[in-house]
Every structure is written in structure tokens, then in C-alpha cells.
Amino acid sequence: DTYKTNDYNNGRVPAEVARHETIATYYNLPSVNQAKAVAEKTHNHEFNWNDDFKDIHPAPYGQELYFEMIKQLFQNCFDRQPQSENLKIVSLPKSFTSSSFEKGHYYDISNAHYDKDWILFSNWTPANKQSTREGFVNVPMLTTEKQGASLVLPFKGNAVGMAIISGNDAGIISYKIDNGPAKILDLYTEWSGMLHLPYYILLGSNLPDRHHTLTIKMLDSKNSNSKGNACRIVHFLVND
């Protein structure tokens, strides 16, 4: 995207790229740096972002460029692959970090205890006809559109979050874990005016690996661009 291209143009490695490359190196995994390649080709005037590449979701020109890079990555791997009689079992190193989410999973919304201002839909569809994404429509969903609505989620693990959809009426929540301080989170995004955007949110990590309680409450305030105070939860997220 243009943010990463600007990083490279200013002599910086984008944080996300650096982290992915660090993990690839640690686990001895093959990788291809598409962000750097796009930045270099743009800098060399091989194509124009606005007219050729088009967007973070690229036009056919950009898709073909990505395809060629991925194809070359695989070809390089195949070319270096040893003969079958020379293959050997290699053990992975220990986990790179104790904060890994490798045991993360969806945690069913039915595990929450909620007040009368929430509705658990068995097959949710938008009333405002806003666009949706597959897997986040015609599925069970725990929703509210009311200020003051609250819920409590008991869970066990060291991290918790939720997968929501953020539409043009997304509200602002207050949340806390156990007896910790309350934090404020605006669920409205810069794309919420266009569609009910699938949005994964980490609410707590590096927690003691035991039983916890997540408490969520809808606030009466809202983003200036939002049309309401909605929260629509498709899944909770837990790492245990």
C-alpha cells in the first residue's frame, strides 16, 4: 500500500514487513517482499500507482505482478529442493515468543451473558441494505444498537478479542478485563460508511493463563461520522 511505499522511499522498512521477515528468518521459511518490490518499481517509473496498480486491492496489472513474484518464489524453492533420498526431518525451533497466538480460536457468542438490549440472531442480515462480506452475513450474530447495553464474557486463556462487523452505525464501547481499568474503543472505521466491514479486535493479551471476565458496555457517545450506537459480534476470540 502507499504507506509502505512511502516508508521505503524514506529509507524505512515498514514495521509489518520487518516483523514478517523476522519470523520467516527464525523459522527458516521462504518469503517474498512484495511491498519492497512495488516501491522500487514505482520509484523506477515502471508503472504508476493510480493509473496501473490502482489500489491496495490491485487491478489486473498489480495482480499479475504479485502472481509473478509468488511464482518465482515457488520456482526458486523447487529448484533448491533436494532429491527425495536426501530429505530429512527437521524440528522446528521453540516458539519465537511466549505471546504467540498459535492457540487462538473462535469462542462462540453464546458464551456471553447479556442484558435485554442485546439480540442473538441465528441468521443476521442488514436492515439498512449496506454491503456485506461472505462469512459475515447470514450467520449467527450478537447485536445491539442501544446505548448502555452491556454483556459479560467468562473465558479462560491469556488473550481475548472479538470479530465484529463495523457498518455506518458502529458505536463506541467501554470494556475491561476482570477488575482492570475501563478502556474506550471506537468501532467505526474509515471504511464503515461503505460496508459492514469484518473487523478483528484484540482487547487483551499477555494475561495470566487462567479464567477471566470480559465486560463490554455501549457508550452514549459515537463517532461524528456514525449514524448510531451499534455493536455486532460474529465471534469472540480466545487464545488458550
C-alpha positions in Angstrom: 0.0 0.0 0.0 1.0 3.6 -0.3 2.0 3.8 3.4 4.6 1.1 2.9 5.8 2.6 -0.3 6.4 5.9 1.5 8.3 4.1 4.2 10.7 2.6 1.6 11.0 6.0 -0.1 12.1 7.5 3.2 14.6 4.7 4.0 12.4 2.9 6.5 11.4 -0.8 6.5 7.6 -0.9 7.2 7.0 -2.4 10.7 4.7 -5.1 9.5 7.2 -6.2 6.8 10.1 -6.3 9.3 8.1 -8.5 11.7 7.1 -10.9 9.0 10.7 -11.2 7.8 11.9 -11.7 11.3 9.6 -14.6 11.8 10.4 -16.1 8.4 14.1 -16.0 9.2 13.6 -17.5 12.6 11.6 -20.5 11.3 13.7 -20.7 8.1 10.7 -20.0 5.9 10.8 -18.8 2.3 9.4 -15.3 1.8 9.0 -12.6 -0.9 8.8 -8.9 -0.1 6.1 -7.6 -2.4 5.9 -4.3 -0.7 9.6 -3.5 -1.4 9.3 -4.7 -5.0 6.3 -2.5 -5.7 8.0 0.5 -4.0 11.2 0.0 -6.1 9.3 -0.4 -9.4 7.2 2.6 -8.7 10.3 4.6 -7.9 11.9 3.5 -11.2 8.7 4.6 -13.1 8.0 1.1 -14.3 4.3 1.8 -13.5 2.0 4.3 -11.9 0.1 3.5 -8.7 -3.0 5.5 -9.6 -3.3 4.5 -13.3 -1.8 1.0 -13.4 -1.8 -0.6 -9.9 -5.0 1.2 -8.9 -5.4 0.3 -5.2 -4.4 -1.8 -2.3 -6.6 -4.4 -3.9 -4.8 -4.1 -7.3 -6.1 -4.1 -10.8 -5.2 -7.0 -13.1 -1.8 -5.3 -13.7 -0.9 -5.5 -10.0 -2.4 -9.0 -9.6 -0.1 -10.2 -12.4 2.9 -8.6 -10.7 2.1 -10.3 -7.4 1.5 -13.6 -9.3 4.9 -13.5 -11.0 6.7 -12.8 -7.7 4.9 -15.7 -5.9 5.5 -18.0 -8.9 9.2 -17.1 -8.9 9.4 -17.7 -5.1 8.0 -21.3 -5.5 10.2 -21.9 -8.5 13.3 -21.0 -6.5 12.2 -23.3 -3.7 11.6 -26.2 -6.1 14.9 -25.7 -7.8 16.7 -26.0 -4.5 14.7 -28.9 -3.3 17.0 -31.9 -2.5 16.4 -35.3 -4.0 13.9 -37.5 -2.1 16.7 -39.8 -0.8 18.4 -36.7 0.8 15.3 -35.4 2.6 15.5 -35.3 6.3 13.2 -34.4 9.2 13.9 -31.0 10.7 12.4 -30.0 14.1 11.0 -26.5 14.4 12.7 -24.3 17.0 10.9 -23.4 20.1 8.2 -20.7 19.8 9.6 -17.3 18.9 7.6 -15.7 21.6 5.6 -16.7 24.7 3.0 -14.2 23.5 2.2 -16.3 20.4 -1.5 -16.7 19.4 -0.9 -20.2 18.0 -3.7 -21.5 20.2 -6.1 -18.8 19.2 -9.6 -19.8 18.2 -13.2 -18.6 17.8 -15.2 -18.6 21.0 -18.9 -18.9 20.5 -21.0 -15.8 21.1 -23.5 -17.9 23.0 -20.9 -18.0 25.9 -21.7 -14.3 26.7 -24.2 -13.2 29.3 -26.0 -10.1 28.1 -28.9 -7.9 29.1 -32.2 -7.3 27.3 -30.7 -4.7 24.9 -28.8 -7.4 23.0 -30.3 -9.7 20.4 -28.8 -13.0 19.3 -29.7 -13.5 15.7 -29.5 -17.0 14.2 -29.1 -15.7 10.7 -28.3 -12.0 10.6 -28.8 -9.8 7.6 -28.5 -5.9 7.5 -31.7 -3.9 7.7 -30.0 -0.9 6.0 -29.0 -2.9 2.9 -25.4 -1.9 3.3 -22.9 -4.2 1.6 -21.5 -7.2 3.4 -18.7 -9.8 3.1 -19.2 -13.5 2.8 -18.9 -15.3 6.1 -20.2 -12.2 8.0 -23.8 -12.2 6.8 -26.5 -15.0 7.1 -24.6 -16.2 10.2 -25.3 -16.1 13.9 -24.6 -12.7 15.4 -24.9 -11.0 18.8 -26.0 -7.4 18.2 -27.1 -4.2 19.9 -28.0 -0.8 18.7 -28.7 0.7 22.2 -26.7 3.0 24.4 -26.0 1.4 27.8 -26.3 -2.2 26.5 -23.8 -4.5 28.4 -22.5 -8.0 28.4 -20.1 -10.2 30.3 -18.0 -12.9 28.8 -16.3 -15.5 31.0 -13.3 -17.1 29.3 -10.1 -19.0 30.0 -6.8 -18.1 28.4 -4.1 -15.4 28.0 -5.7 -13.2 25.3 -9.2 -12.2 24.2 -10.8 -10.2 21.4 -13.8 -10.2 19.1 -14.6 -10.4 15.4 -17.2 -7.8 14.6 -18.7 -6.1 11.6 -18.4 -2.3 11.5 -21.1 -0.6 9.5 -22.2 3.0 9.1 -23.9 2.9 12.5 -21.0 1.4 14.5 -20.8 2.8 18.1 -18.2 3.2 20.8 -17.7 0.7 23.6 -16.2 0.7 27.0 -14.5 -2.6 28.0 -12.5 -4.1 30.8 -10.9 -7.4 31.8 -11.6 -8.6 35.3 -11.2 -5.6 37.7 -8.8 -3.8 35.4 -9.3 -0.2 34.2 -12.0 0.5 31.6 -10.8 1.3 28.1 -12.7 3.1 25.3 -12.8 1.8 21.7 -14.5 3.4 18.7 -15.8 0.6 16.5 -16.3 2.9 13.5 -13.6 2.7 10.8 -12.7 4.8 7.8 -14.4 2.2 5.6 -17.6 1.7 7.7 -19.6 4.1 5.6 -19.2 1.8 2.6 -19.9 -1.6 4.0 -20.4 -3.8 7.1 -16.6 -4.3 7.4 -15.3 -7.5 9.1 -13.0 -6.2 11.8 -10.9 -8.3 14.3 -10.1 -6.6 17.5 -7.6 -7.6 20.2 -9.0 -6.5 23.6 -6.4 -8.0 25.9 -3.2 -10.1 25.7 -0.3 -11.3 27.9 -2.9 -12.1 30.6 -2.3 -14.7 33.2 -3.4 -18.0 31.7 -6.5 -18.6 33.8 -10.2 -17.8 34.0 -11.1 -14.2 33.3 -14.2 -12.0 32.7 -14.5 -9.5 29.8 -17.1 -6.8 30.3 -18.4 -4.6 27.4 -20.8 -1.7 27.6 -22.1 0.6 24.8 -21.5 4.3 25.4 -23.9 7.1 24.6 -21.2 8.9 22.6 -20.4 8.0 18.9 -18.1 8.8 16.1 -19.1 12.0 14.3 -19.4 10.0 11.0 -21.5 7.2 12.6 -25.3 7.0 12.3 -25.8 5.0 15.5 -24.5 3.1 18.5 -24.3 -0.4 17.1 -22.1 -3.4 18.1 -22.4 -6.6 16.1 -20.3 -9.5 17.2 -19.8 -12.5 15.0 -17.2 -14.3 17.1 -15.3 -13.8 20.3 -11.6 -14.7 20.1 -9.6 -16.5 22.8 -6.0 -17.8 23.0 -5.6 -20.6 25.5 
